[in-house]
């Protein structure tokens, strides 16, 4: 089972010709309101990829929260860990997507700030389970649940998105750290590395802290570094419509594949395919691929190769 501790948002998606700059007002013809949030997105991605998933998080007692929960109920995710906050509104993200499919996102955290790790019982952190986290919930709650999961033996996957400083003991407690290029660079600066390229950062993090570090590289695919070596996986060749869910698709499907017992190269390939497929449709959760969709496109991404 995958236990997801993370955010639930309503996404206001606006398609624009170009991104606004400071002082700009950019017009677009309409907007779409859809369920999102990194925690919910990754939970849905993992569930669609065949994993048993239990989600812990909060929404507000409002219409946005009801929309988010209704959308999630269409999946097979266990939502008994999702509660309604009386103090805060549902988290909301404003997402601008330009003509090239790139995005710019602002998140109002809302009820996500009321999530508490104590709501996850100890027995769910057993060694046969995976704990999956992101960075849209309170930082100290993340660190506390990671320390507790380490004690009870769960496999811990942290997607450091959005980027944030991370204590050394937390890094050493992880099994897998997933970052994009920007997040890897910022973490390398925080850790005092003299060279901050994503590949070098991933190798040093893996070597220094004894974990697997995965860095997604957009159109260049992704790399994974561990004590066993470095793997490089290509990205699908696509014309992106909306890249909003690409990272969440990658992380969710990677977690689902590893939870199923797949080796890292196989999991990376499936995650890369899922990430590409998620870019072909607008919105977050609706664009996340199913197992048959992933299987149908596997041949478009070769198995990862091990590099020096």
C-alpha positions in Angstrom: 0.0 0.0 0.0 1.0 3.6 -0.7 0.2 6.1 2.1 0.1 9.6 0.7 0.5 12.6 3.1 -0.2 15.6 1.0 -2.2 18.5 -0.4 -5.7 18.7 -2.0 -6.5 21.8 -4.0 -8.9 23.2 -6.5 -7.1 24.3 -9.6 -8.2 27.3 -11.7 -6.5 26.6 -15.1 -6.2 29.5 -17.5 -4.7 29.1 -21.0 -2.8 32.2 -22.1 -0.7 33.0 -25.2 2.2 34.2 -23.0 3.0 34.3 -19.3 2.3 37.6 -17.5 5.3 39.6 -16.3 5.3 41.9 -13.2 2.8 44.7 -13.9 1.1 42.8 -16.8 -2.5 41.9 -17.2 -2.9 39.0 -19.6 -6.3 38.1 -21.0 -7.6 34.6 -21.8 -11.0 33.6 -23.0 -12.0 31.2 -20.1 -10.9 29.1 -17.3 -11.4 25.5 -16.1 -11.9 24.5 -12.5 -10.6 21.0 -11.7 -9.4 19.0 -8.7 -5.6 19.1 -8.0 -3.0 19.4 -5.3 0.3 17.5 -5.4 -0.8 15.0 -2.8 -4.1 14.2 -4.5 -2.6 14.2 -8.0 0.1 11.7 -7.0 -2.4 9.6 -5.1 -4.5 9.4 -8.3 -1.5 8.7 -10.5 -0.4 5.8 -8.2 -4.0 4.4 -8.0 -4.5 4.6 -11.8 -1.2 2.7 -12.1 -2.6 -0.1 -10.0 -1.4 0.7 -6.5 -3.6 0.4 -3.4 -3.6 4.0 -2.0 -4.7 5.7 1.2 -4.7 9.5 1.2 -4.3 11.8 4.2 -5.1 15.5 3.9 -7.7 18.2 4.4 -10.2 20.3 2.5 -12.3 23.2 3.6 -16.0 23.1 4.4 -16.9 24.8 1.1 -17.9 24.2 -2.5 -14.3 23.8 -3.6 -13.8 21.1 -1.1 -16.9 19.2 -2.2 -15.7 19.4 -5.8 -12.3 18.0 -4.9 -13.8 15.1 -2.9 -16.3 14.3 -5.6 -13.6 14.0 -8.2 -11.4 11.8 -5.9 -14.4 9.5 -5.2 -14.2 8.5 -8.8 -10.9 6.8 -8.1 -10.3 3.7 -6.0 -8.3 5.7 -3.4 -9.1 5.2 0.3 -10.3 8.7 1.4 -11.0 7.9 5.1 -7.8 9.9 6.0 -9.1 13.0 4.3 -11.0 15.3 6.7 -12.8 18.6 6.5 -11.4 21.7 8.2 -13.9 24.1 9.8 -11.2 26.8 10.2 -9.8 27.2 6.7 -10.9 27.2 3.1 -9.9 24.5 0.5 -6.5 25.1 -1.0 -6.6 26.9 -4.4 -4.1 27.0 -7.2 -4.1 29.5 -10.1 -2.4 27.8 -13.1 -1.4 29.7 -16.2 -0.6 27.5 -19.2 1.0 29.1 -22.3 0.9 28.1 -25.9 3.9 25.7 -25.5 2.2 23.9 -22.6 4.5 25.3 -19.9 2.9 26.4 -16.7 3.2 29.0 -13.9 1.5 28.2 -10.6 0.5 30.2 -7.5 -1.0 28.2 -4.6 -3.0 29.5 -1.7 -2.5 26.7 0.9 -5.8 27.0 2.9 -6.8 23.8 4.7 -3.5 22.1 3.7 -1.8 24.1 6.5 -4.0 22.2 9.0 -2.8 18.8 8.1 -1.2 16.9 11.0 1.0 13.8 10.8 -0.5 12.4 14.0 -3.6 11.5 12.0 -1.6 8.6 10.3 -1.6 5.6 12.7 1.7 3.8 13.3 0.6 0.5 11.7 0.3 2.2 8.3 4.0 3.0 8.5 5.0 -0.7 8.5 7.9 -1.9 6.3 5.5 -3.4 3.6 4.1 0.1 2.9 5.4 3.2 1.0 5.0 6.7 2.5 4.8 9.3 -0.2 5.1 13.0 0.5 5.5 16.4 -1.2 6.1 19.9 0.1 2.6 21.6 0.0 1.9 20.6 3.6 3.5 22.1 6.8 7.2 21.4 6.7 7.6 20.2 10.3 4.7 17.8 9.9 6.5 16.3 6.9 9.7 16.0 8.9 7.9 14.4 11.9 6.1 11.8 9.8 9.4 10.9 8.0 11.1 10.4 11.3 8.3 8.2 12.6 8.1 6.2 9.3 11.8 5.6 9.5 11.3 4.1 13.0 8.6 1.8 11.8 10.3 0.8 8.6 8.1 2.2 5.8 9.8 2.9 2.5 9.9 6.7 2.2 9.6 8.7 -1.0 9.8 12.5 -0.8 9.1 14.7 -3.8 10.8 18.0 -2.8 8.3 20.2 -4.6 8.2 23.1 -4.2 11.8 23.3 -3.3 12.8 23.8 0.4 15.8 23.3 2.7 15.9 19.9 4.2 17.7 18.8 7.5 20.5 16.2 7.2 18.7 13.6 9.4 15.7 13.8 7.1 17.8 13.3 4.0 19.4 10.3 5.6 16.0 8.9 6.5 14.7 8.9 3.0 14.8 5.9 0.6 14.1 8.0 -2.5 14.2 11.8 -3.1 12.6 13.1 -6.3 13.4 16.6 -7.6 13.2 18.6 -10.9 16.2 20.5 -12.2 15.4 23.7 -10.4 14.7 21.9 -7.1 18.0 20.0 -7.5 20.0 23.2 -8.1 18.4 24.9 -5.0 19.1 21.9 -2.8 22.7 21.7 -4.0 23.1 25.4 -3.0 21.6 24.7 0.4 23.9 21.7 0.9 27.0 23.8 0.0 28.0 21.9 -3.2 30.6 23.7 -5.3 29.1 22.2 -8.5 25.3 22.5 -8.8 24.4 20.8 -12.1 21.4 18.4 -11.6 23.4 15.3 -12.5 26.3 16.1 -10.2 23.9 17.1 -7.4 22.0 13.8 -7.7 25.2 11.8 -7.5 26.5 13.7 -4.5 23.2 13.5 -2.7 23.0 9.7 -3.3 26.6 9.2 -2.2 26.6 11.5 0.8 23.3 10.4 2.3 23.0 6.8 1.2 19.7 7.3 -0.7 18.4 7.1 -4.3 18.1 10.5 -5.8 15.9 11.0 -8.9 16.0 14.2 -11.0 13.5 14.9 -13.7 14.9 16.8 -16.7 11.8 17.7 -18.7 12.3 16.9 -22.4 15.6 15.2 -21.6 14.0 12.6 -19.4 15.3 11.8 -15.9 18.2 10.3 -14.0 18.4 8.2 -10.9 21.5 7.8 -8.8 22.1 5.3 -6.0 25.0 3.3 -4.6 24.3 0.8 -7.4 25.0 3.4 -10.1 23.3 6.0 -12.3 20.5 5.3 -14.7 19.3 7.6 -17.5 15.8 7.4 -19.0 14.6 9.3 -22.0 11.3 11.3 -22.2 8.6 10.5 -24.7 8.7 12.6 -27.9 5.4 14.6 -27.6 3.8 17.9 -28.4 2.8 19.1 -24.9 -0.6 20.5 -24.3 -0.3 21.1 -20.6 2.7 20.1 -18.4 1.0 20.7 -15.1 0.6 17.1 -14.1 3.9 15.8 -15.6 5.8 15.7 -12.4 3.0 14.3 -10.3 2.4 11.5 -12.9 6.1 10.7 -12.8 6.2 10.5 -9.0 3.0 8.6 -8.5 3.7 6.0 -11.2 7.3 5.6 -9.9 5.9 4.9 -6.4 3.3 2.5 -7.7 5.9 0.6 -9.7 8.3 0.3 -6.8 5.5 -0.7 -4.5 4.7 -3.5 -6.9 8.3 -4.8 -6.6 9.6 -3.5 -9.9 13.4 -2.7 -10.2 14.3 1.0 -10.5 15.1 0.9 -14.3 11.6 -0.6 -15.0 9.9 1.9 -12.6 11.8 4.8 -14.3 10.6 3.8 -17.7 7.0 3.5 -16.7 7.2 6.8 -14.8 8.7 8.6 -17.9 5.9 7.2 -20.1 3.2 8.3 -17.6 4.8 11.8 -17.4 4.7 12.2 -21.2 1.1 11.0 -21.4 0.0 13.4 -18.7 1.2 16.3 -20.9 -1.2 15.4 -23.8 -4.4 16.6 -22.1 -5.4 19.7 -20.1 -5.8 19.7 -16.4 -4.1 17.6 -13.7 -6.0 14.5 -12.5 -8.0 14.0 -15.7 -4.8 13.8 -17.7 -3.2 11.1 -15.5 -2.8 7.8 -17.5 -4.2 4.3 -16.7 -2.2 1.0 -16.8 -3.5 0.1 -20.3 -2.4 3.6 -21.6 1.0 3.3 -20.0 1.4 -0.3 -21.4 0.4 0.8 -24.9 3.1 3.4 -25.0 6.0 1.6 -23.3 7.8 0.9 -26.6 8.2 4.7 -27.1 10.7 4.9 -24.2 13.6 2.5 -24.2 14.7 0.9 -21.0 17.0 3.2 -19.0 20.7 2.8 -19.6 23.3 2.8 -16.9 25.9 5.6 -17.3 29.3 6.2 -15.7 
